[in-house]
Amino acid sequence: MSRSARAFWLRSPGHGEIREVALPEPAEGEAVVRTLYTGVSRGTETLVFRGGVPQSQYAAMRAPFQEGDFPGPVKYGYLNVGVVEEGPRQLTGRTVFCLYPHQTRYVVPAAALTVVPEHVPAGRAVLAGTVETAVNALWDAAPLVGDRVAVVGGGMIGCSVAALLARFPGVRVQLVDTDPARARTAEALGVGFAAPEDALGGCDLVIHASATEQGLARALQLLAAEGTVIELSWYGDRRVSLPLGEAFHSRRLTIRGSQVGTVSPARASRSYADRLALALDLLADPALDALITGESAFDDLPEVLPRLASGDLPALCHRIAHPDA
């Protein structure tokens, strides 16, 4: 039986289009999924859209089901929630999450699908990949009861980290961002908020996710002696300078990188599947709806992504509703 679907492709940096694609017949152990929603990961996907992935990182930045190559043409994305139309009996009819790009239907190995818990709405489940990144960051950061923590950068990743930190007993959490509108998001997540110049210092731990040189410098300033910055920002092809003179050495500060591409060494006994399943379970919290700041139709993606990339359309996670969703 002939199957077809439509997919969003980046034709060249700054120019996207929707293409008709032919789907293969599912083989043994594969499933056909009809997409309900996808999410635009604003930081990474808009960087890809602008053509900002450095050549040295082409391999590292590949999405699991990417087609084409950077800088384009490329089909890129990894926040997809759909319903299994055909496949193994235990999955048929179930709502699933997959690290798949923006495409109306697709065929993948059943092992690439994670069932969305019944208590998690499909529309919220598009955040699974982002919350998974936050889980990995906190495994790396290892916050302790009573820690004083700042999250610098109130984008998707920073807000997800703040939302999870809000659950830690006795932890003082402050979301730090230059946009005063993020105060409403912080309130919805149950954490404090401050502009960079007003942020509370003396932090045991700072999570940096602003992807700016100024944000990273401010993160270092907010640390107490012996404190640690966990760096989550992806700068693409931009160079970043740091104030490693001043009090950096005398206060014995630490900067550690964290990246979701590998499971944190602190939880080496956990698999990628374990980490994603945990992220989906954490999405039972309706407070995380605050991270979804807009929705557009799939057919509008070629016009929506340039606006997200330019900042003309402010967003944390921008959700894409697919036909028949």
N, C-alpha and C positions, 0 to 999 in steps of 0.2 A: 504494500500500500504506500502510495506517495505521501510524504509528510513535508510540510513546510512551516517556516516560522519567520519572524522578523527580528533583526538584531541591530543594536546601535554600534556603529563603527566610527572611530576617529580616522577620518580620511587623511588628514595632515594636521599638524599642530594648529589649533584654533578652529578647525572645521570638522563637524560631525555629520553623520547621515545615517538613515535607517535603510538596511538592506534586507532583501528577501534571501533566506537561506534554506537549503534542502536538508532535512533531517535523515540520518541513517535509520534503518530498522534496528530496534534494540536487540542486542545479543543476549545470550544467557547471562544473568547477573547484572543486567543493565535496566534502567528505568527511564520512562518518558515523563517529564515534569512540565506541567503548565504553570507558568509564572503568575503569581498574584501581585507581588511587590518586589521592587529592587530599591536599594538605597544608594545614593551618591555619597561616597566617602570624600567629603569636600577637600580635605588636605591633599591626599594622595591622588585622587582622580582629577582634580583641577590642575595639579602639577603635571600629570600625564597629558592632560588636554592642552596645556600650554607648550608641551614639548620640552619640559624641564628635567627629564630624567637624564643624568649624565651617562655617557656611553659606557663608562666603567661599571655602571650598575644595571645595565640592561638585563643581565641574567638574574641578578638578585631581586629585581623588581617585577619579574614575570608573575602574573596572577596564575592560579592553578589551571584555569581553563581558557587562558588567553589565546587568541589567534592573531597572527601577524606579529610584527616586531616594532619596537620603538624606533623612531618617533612616530611612525605611522606608514601605511594603514595598520591599525591595531584595534582589536575588540578587547576591551579591558573593563574590569569590574569584579566585585567579589561579595556583594551583599544581596542574595537572592532568596526569596521565600516563595514556594509554590506548592502545588498539589500533585501527587504522583497519580498519573492517569493509567499507566501500565508498568508492570514490573513485578518483583517478588510479592507474594501474597501479603506478607506482613507489612508492606509499605503502601500497597495500593489504596488510594483514597486518603492517605495521611498527608498532613501539612509538614513540609520539610524545609530545612535551611541548606543552602549549598553555596560554595564559593564560586559562583558562576556570574558571568557578565550580564548586561541588560539584554535579554532575549526572551521572546514571548513563550517559546517552548524549547526544550533541549533534551538530549539523551546523554546520560552519564552512568558510570558504574554505580550500583546501589550503595557501595561502600563510601561514596563521596557525599551521601545524604545523611543529615542528622534530623531525626524527628523532633518537631517543635512540641514541647509539652502542651497538653490540652489547656492548662491554665495561663498560657502565654498567647495573646492575640497575634495573628499573622502579621498585622501591620506594625507591631512593635518588634517582632522577631528580626526585622531587617537590621537591627542594632547588634545582632549577635557577634559579628566580626569585630565591631568596635569594643564591645564589652569584653570580648576575648583578649583583645590587646591590653585592656585595663587590668584584667586578671593577671596576665603575664607580667605586667609592670609591677603590680603589687607583690607578686611572688619574688621578683627581683629586689624590690624595695624593702620588703619584710618590716613593715611598720609595727611598732610595739604599743601596748596599752598605754595611754597617756601621752603619746607623742604629739608634738606641735608640728603640723604639716601645712605647707602651702602648695597649691597647684597653680602654677603660672601658665596661663594660656587656657581660655575658656572655649576651645573648640570641641569637636566631637570627642576626641580622646581625653582631653583634660577634664571635661565634664563627666565622662564615664568614670574616670579614676576618682574624681571627687564624690560621685554618687556611691561608689563602693566604700570609700573611706568613711563616709557618713555612718556606716554600719559598725565601725570599729569602736569598742567601748573606751570612753575617756579621751578620745583623740580630738584635738582642736584642728578643724579643717577650714582653710580659707581659700576660696577661688579668687585668683588675681587676674584681672584682665583690663585692657584699656577701654573696652566698650562698656559703658554704664548699663546698657540693656542686659548684660549678663547677670546683673544683680537679681533679676526676676528668675532667671534659670537657677541660680544658686539657691534662692529661697525655695523653689520647687523641689530641689534635690536635698534640702535640709542642711546646707552648709553656709558658712559666712562668705562675704564678698568684700573685696577692696580693689580700688585702683592701685596701680603699681607703687605710686608714691605714698600711699596710705597703708600698705600691707604690713602685717605684724611680723617682726623679726624674731630672732632667737629660735629658729626652726631646727628641729632635729633632722627633718627630711623635707626636701622640696622636689616636687615632680614638675619637670619643665616640658611644656607642650605647645609653646607659642610659635615655634619655628622662626624666631627672630633673635638677632644678636643682642638686642636690648633686653629681651626677656630672659635670656640665659645669664647675662650680667646681673640682672636684678635678682635672679634665683640664687646666685652665689652670695649676694649681699644679705639675703634673708636668713642665711644659715647661722646657727650657733657654731661655736668651735667644735671641730670633729664631725660636723654635719655632712650630709651627702645630697647631691643633686642627681636624680635619675633623669637622664636625657631621653625623651621620647620623640623629639622633633625630627622630622625628615627635611633636610635643607635642599635636596636635589643637587643642582649644579652650583649652588651659591657657597662662597667661602665665608667663614665666620671667625671673627677675632674675639679673643677673651682677655679679660683683665687678670692674668695669672701672676701679676706682680702684687702690689698692694699687700693685703693681708692673707692672700690665698695660702701661702706656705706656713706663715706663723700660726694661722688658725687651723691648719691641717685639714683643709677641706677636700672633698672627694667629688669627682664627676664620673658617673657610671652610665654607660649606654644600655638601653633596653630595646629589644626589637622582637616582634611577634613571630618572626620567621622560624625561630627555634623555641622550644619549650625552655623556660628558665631552668638553669642548672640546679637551682634550689628545689625544684620539683621534678627532678630527672626521672622519677618513677611514674610520672603521669604522661599519658600519650596526648597527641593533638586532639584525638577524639574526646578524651576525658576533659580537656580544657574547654573545648567548644560546648560540650554537654553542660558543663558548669555555667558557662556564660548564658546559655539559653535558660537554664533554671533560674538564674539571677534576674532574668527579664520578667519574672512574675511581678516585680515591683512596678506599680503604675507610675511612680515618680519619674521613671525613665522616659515616659512619654514626652517630658520636657525637652528631650534631645531631638525630637522630630519637629522641625520648625516650618515645614511646608510640604506641599505635595503637588505634583504635576502629572499629567498623562504621559504615557510612554511616547506617543507620537510627537510630543512637544520637546523631547530631549535635545534635538539639534539646536533649538533656540534657548533651552534652559541652561545647558552646560556653559556656554559662553558667559551668561549672566552670573553664574556661580563663580566662574574663574576670575571674572573682573571685579567681583564684589558688589555688582549692581543688584544682585539678589542675595541678601544676607541669609546665612543658613548655618545650622549645625549639621544635622542629617536631613537631606532633602529626599523625601520618599517619592518613588515613581510608581504610579498605579498602572497595571497592565490591563489590556482588554479583558473584559469579563471578570475582573478582580472583585 
